Amino acid sequence: MSDRSRVRSGARILVDALKDHGVEISFGVPGESYLAVLDAMIDSSIEFVTCRQEGGAAMMAEAVGKLTGKPGICFVTRGPGATNASAGIHVAKQDSTPMILFVGQIDSDFRYREAFQEVDYHAFFGSMTKLVIEIDNAARIPELVARAFRVATQGRPGPVVVALPENMLTAEVTVADAPVSEPAAPHPGETDMATLGRMLEKAERPVVVVGGSRWSESAVSYLIDVAETLDLPVITSFRRQMLFPAHHRCYGGHLGIGPNPKLLQRIRESDLVILIGGRLGEMPSQSYGLFDIPQPQMPFVHIHPDADELGKVYQPVLAVQATPETFVSALHRLARQQKAHTAQGWTNALHAEDEVWTETPGENPGEVQMGEIVTWLRGNLPPDAILTNGAGNYAGWLHRYYRFGRYGSQLAPNSGSMGYSVPAAIAAKLVRKTSTVVAFAGDGCFQMTCQELGTAVQHDAAVIIIVVDNGIYGTIRMHQEREYPARVFGTSMVNPDFAALARAYGAHAETVTATAEFGSAFERSRASGKVALIHVKLDPEAISPTTTLSTLRARSMAS
């Protein structure tokens, strides 16, 4: 950070502030309201990724925030540009991801006249963000950008929206740059750790559940050592499987949608639950039925960096305000002083049950067996591969049969947003250029953001996209068959030839109609060195890893 005392435009001050805060890449759709910022970027080293729709751009920024722990940066224009971006803002909110959305705003002299594309961003984004700021004075840019970075990253991370009036960006002022802000990192107190130590000494059937954000590779490494030392089973929360290696003897399973019934029973039998970093929302808590509310039926310890999340739903016997990293570091020191009191075989039993649950794919109707495809990927992807997915029943095969082994290998939305996987994969490839990046998308999910194929090709983000096509909105059809059996309405789709679409964008493409075709199709895609799409045609009867549409319908009609 340098003191730039010369006269600068608001746009130049903003770009300098982003550079000072370590921003190397940004995403957006260009708009006339922030042309001054684009002009200032020409003379900076910040990469601007030209996207096709603001929702995709915002999801790319969110994915960078999730992958790096630093705010992902997105620029959009006013009005429809900002409202389109709200899809990515919602992901960042529910996934506790640091992100900053910069919105070009109308000229401040036109405010309150319903000028062209005027929106009140405080009203529109208020419930989806941690903070909404409109900068009226260019001299305040350093101050307010530093605040935006701090708010986005500390406590429970999340999105911040900064509106940039067009005339403010072109105004010229003299102002010093602000110091680079770092998020506060609360540490657990000695008394809390001593109390936890006594609880661990008494517990024979403890479980640790990990989730949320503000993790790091070093925090996961410390957690592995703690689990080994104290013989603790570690369970990953919904779509946070990369927080503990699945092959490790202390891994106890994934607490997501359709989890192993034996895992749920083990949690109910536990005599101590330690939740680190997560919130235990609707999905991991099994619609809030796994733990009693407000007080869980077993001793419950909650560690979270934001005090407002402690006791928000579940009242813990011990609440610790700390980041996952500071807490696990303290727990690592504590573990060296303690002995494991876990009942003999408890941790081993959880791991063995998870291996059985994830090892042998069940057979689904049709020529394409999704379980076998995922297990093929499990055996053929490198350890640093990154897998992404959006929303849809197709993700159930990935979550069940792929064994994530490394921190940073998974990008998936807790918010359940369709359209996430392709933008997230593009962002991951641009940030981790040497990693293999694979996007899983259903046919409905893919078509939410499929235009970002153009972004991937333009910016040479050689991702491999697997489109699982069953011709229906699968998750919604599943609920429809269960609640309104044999009354199908509004959930069928007529799809294009996705492989032909990919070729039209300049990507490599393959079509898979049988399981045996997949391995060679994937290898050809990988060898192409290009953006690649594999169109997998799945029988719609194969609605999930555990049931079929006909079975659901018959069961519903019988009841």
Sequence and secondary structure as in RCSB ss.txt:
>XXXX:A:sequence
MSDRSRVRSGARILVDALKDHGVEISFGVPGESYLAVLDAMIDSSIEFVTCRQEGGAAMMAEAVGKLTGKPGICF
VTRGPGATNASAGIHVAKQDSTPMILFVGQIDSDFRYREAFQEVDYHAFFGSMTKLVIEIDNAARIPELVARAFR
VATQGRPGPVVVALPENMLTAEVTVADAPVSEPAAPHPGETDMATLGRMLEKAERPVVVVGGSRWSESAVSYLID
VAETLDLPVITSFRRQMLFPAHHRCYGGHLGIGPNPKLLQRIRESDLVILIGGRLGEMPSQSYGLFDIPQPQMPF
VHIHPDADELGKVYQPVLAVQATPETFVSALHRLARQQKAHTAQGWTNALHAEDEVWTETPGENPGEVQMGEIVT
WLRGNLPPDAILTNGAGNYAGWLHRYYRFGRYGSQLAPNSGSMGYSVPAAIAAKLVRKTSTVVAFAGDGCFQMTC
QELGTAVQHDAAVIIIVVDNGIYGTIRMHQEREYPARVFGTSMVNPDFAALARAYGAHAETVTATAEFGSAFERS
RASGKVALIHVKLDPEAISPTTTLSTLRARSMAS
>XXXX:A:secstr
     S EEHHHHHHHHHHHTT  EEEE   GGGHHHHHHHTTSS EEEE SSHHHHHHHHHHHHHHHSS EEEE
E STHHHHHHHHHHHHHHHTT  EEEEEEE  GGGTTS  TT   HHHHHGGG SEEEE   GGGHHHHHHHHHH
HHHSSS  EEEEEEEHHHHH EE                HHHHHHHHHHHHH SSEEEEE SS   HHHHHHHHH
HHHHHT  EEEETT GGGS TTSTTEEEEESSS  HHHHHHHHH SEEEEES    TTTTTTTTSS SSS SS E
EEEES GGGTTSSS  SEEEE  HHHHHHHHHHHHTT      TTHHHHHHHHHHHHHHS    SSS  HHHHHH
HHHHHS TT EEEE SSTTHHHHHHH    STT EE  TT  TT HHHHHHHHHHHSTTS EEEEEEHHHHHHHG
GGHHHHHHTT   EEEEEE SB HHHHHHHHHHSTT   S B     HHHHHHHTT EEEEESSGGGHHHHHHHH
HHH S EEEEEE  TT  SSS  HHHHHHHHHH 
